[in-house]
Amino acid sequence: MMKSNMEKTHPTVKRIHWYILILTLAFLGLAIFIFTTLSGTTKLQSFEELKQSLFTLNKESLTLKQKESVRSYSVGQPVNIQVVANSQGNDIVAFDALFTYDRDAFDEPEITTTLSGFSVVPFQRDTHLSLTAMQTPGNKERSVFDNTEILNLKFTPKKIGRYEISLIPKTLDETTKLMTTENKKILPKTSTITIEVY
């Protein structure tokens, strides 16, 4: 009698399991379709960037340094911040750098580069300053950064206080990165500098 009951319920349970499996696979397929349609390759690139930043210990770096050897600045006195790069032997053809600073405390910075054959384009975003630098087309000069000054940002302080200027690794849709001649994307270590204004 008991065996007969088990034989009757077993196909029903089996059928329910099949329905659950089919619905799960359909849901996963739909989720993957929406994911790839809406985001294209940008989400996949972001995943690769995240994976690289989490699982590799990059020695490449972009470091902020004060050009002047002073401990503090007065209001109106220019603050020259250098970005010093180390590309660990990689030949760089372009880079992006993202900065945050207190816009109430500083005027918009003047940006220059000492790299020959590079041009820099700044973009003031709502939350940060974004810079893109590219080697001019046809330039054959190698650009291997070995503690090389690649940018100079001149900030003019507007009020007294202690402020941070940060070179940040990423925002929601932008990343600080170095691009090599082989089109390899490198996510360098970044840094922050503190400025005191009296």
N, C-alpha and C positions, 0 to 999 in steps of 0.2 A: 504493500500500500504506500509506504513511504517512498519507495523507489519510483512509483508511478507519479507521485506529486512532483518529485524533482525533475522527472523527464518532461512534465508539462510546463513547469516554470523556467526551465533552463533556456529554451529557445527565445522566450520573451526577454529574459535578462541579456542574452546574447545580442538580440536585436537592439535593445536600448543602448548597449555599449557601442554598437555600430553607429547608431544615430549620434551619440555624443562625439565619437571620433570624427564623423563626417562634418558635423557642425563646427567642431574645433578647427579642423583643417580649412573649412570654408572661411571662418573668421580670420585665421592666420593669413590665408591668401589675400583676403580683402585688405587686411592691415598692411601687408607688404606692398600691395598695389597702390594704396593711398600714399604710403610712405615714399615710394619711388616716384609717383606722379607729381606730388606736391613739391618735393624737395629736390628732385633730380640727383645730381652728383654732389651738391653742396653738403648734404647731411653725411654722405659717405666720406667726403673729404674731412669734415669736422670730426668724424669718428677716427679717421687716420691720424689727424692732428692730436686728438685726445690720447690715442693709443701711444703715439710717439712721445708725448709729454709725460705720460704715466710710466711707461715701461723702458724708456731709454734715459740714460744719464748724459745729457748733452753737455759737452765741454764748451760748445760755442756760446758766446756771451755778448751782450750789449750792456755796457756799464756807464752810468752817469757819473761825471766828475766835475767839480768846480774848477774853472780855469784860473781864477784868482785864488791866492793863498791867504784869504781872510776868513775870520770866524763869523762875521755878520756884515750886513749891508744896510746902508741908510735908504730911506724912501727916495726913489728917483735914481739911485745908483744902479747901473746895469749889472745884472747877474749873468755871467757867461757859463753855460752848462755844455760840456762836451759829451758826446756819445762816443765811447771807445769800443771798438768791435774786435772780436777774436773769432775767426771763421775756421780755425783748426785745419788749415791747409786747403779748404774749399774755395774755389774761384767763384766769386759772387757777381751776378749781373744785375740784381735788383734786390731791394729790401723794403719792408713796411715797418713802421715804428708807431706805436700808440702811446700817447702821453696824457696824463691827467695832472691838473694843477688848479689852484683856486683862482678863478677868473676875476673875482672881486679884489684879489690881492695883487694881481699882476696884469700888465698890459699883454696883448697878444704878442708872442715872441717873434723876433726876427730870426729867420732860419737860413743858414748857409752850410755849404759842404766844401771841404778841401779836396774831395776826391776828383781827380781829373777824369773827364768823360762821363760824369754823372750829373743828372739834373734832378732836383727835388721839387715835389708838388705837395703843398700842405692843404689839408681839408679841416675846417673847424666844424666838428660835430656838436650835437647838443651836450654830450657828456664828456668828450675828450677831443684831443688834437690828433689827427691822423696824418702821417707823412708817407709818401711813396717816392722812392728814389730808384731811378733806372739808368743803366748805362746807355749812352746814345748809340743808335744803330750804326753798325760798321766799326765800332771801337774794338780794337783787338787787344788792348792792354789788359793784362791779368789784374784781378782785384782780389788778392788773397789778404785778408785782414789779420794782422798780427799785432794786437794792441794798437790799432790804427784809429785815429780820430776820423769818424765818418760824418758827423754832424756837429754844428755849433748852434745852440739856441740861446739868444740873448733876451732875457726877461727883464722888465723894468718894474720893480715893486711899487705899489701904490699906497700901501698902509703897513703899519707896524704889526709884527706878529711872527709866529713860527709856522712855516708852511712846508708841505711836502710836494715835491715834483717827482712824479713816478713814470717810469717806462713800464707799461703794463703788458702782460703776455697776450691777453685777448679781451674782446668785448663779445657781445652776442653774435655779431656777424663779421668781425674783423680780427686779424691775428698779427702780432709782431712776428716777422719771419724774414729769413734770408733765402734768396733763390739762387741756386748754383747754375753753372753753365750746362749741367746735365738735367736741368729742370727739376732738381731735387729741392724740396721744401725743408728748411731747417728751422726749428723752433728754439731760439736761443734763450739762455737765462737772462732775466731782466733785473732791473734794480730801481731803488728809490733814493732820493737825496733830500735832506732837510735843510731849508734855508731860514736863517734868522734875520729879520728886518727890524731895525731900531729907528 
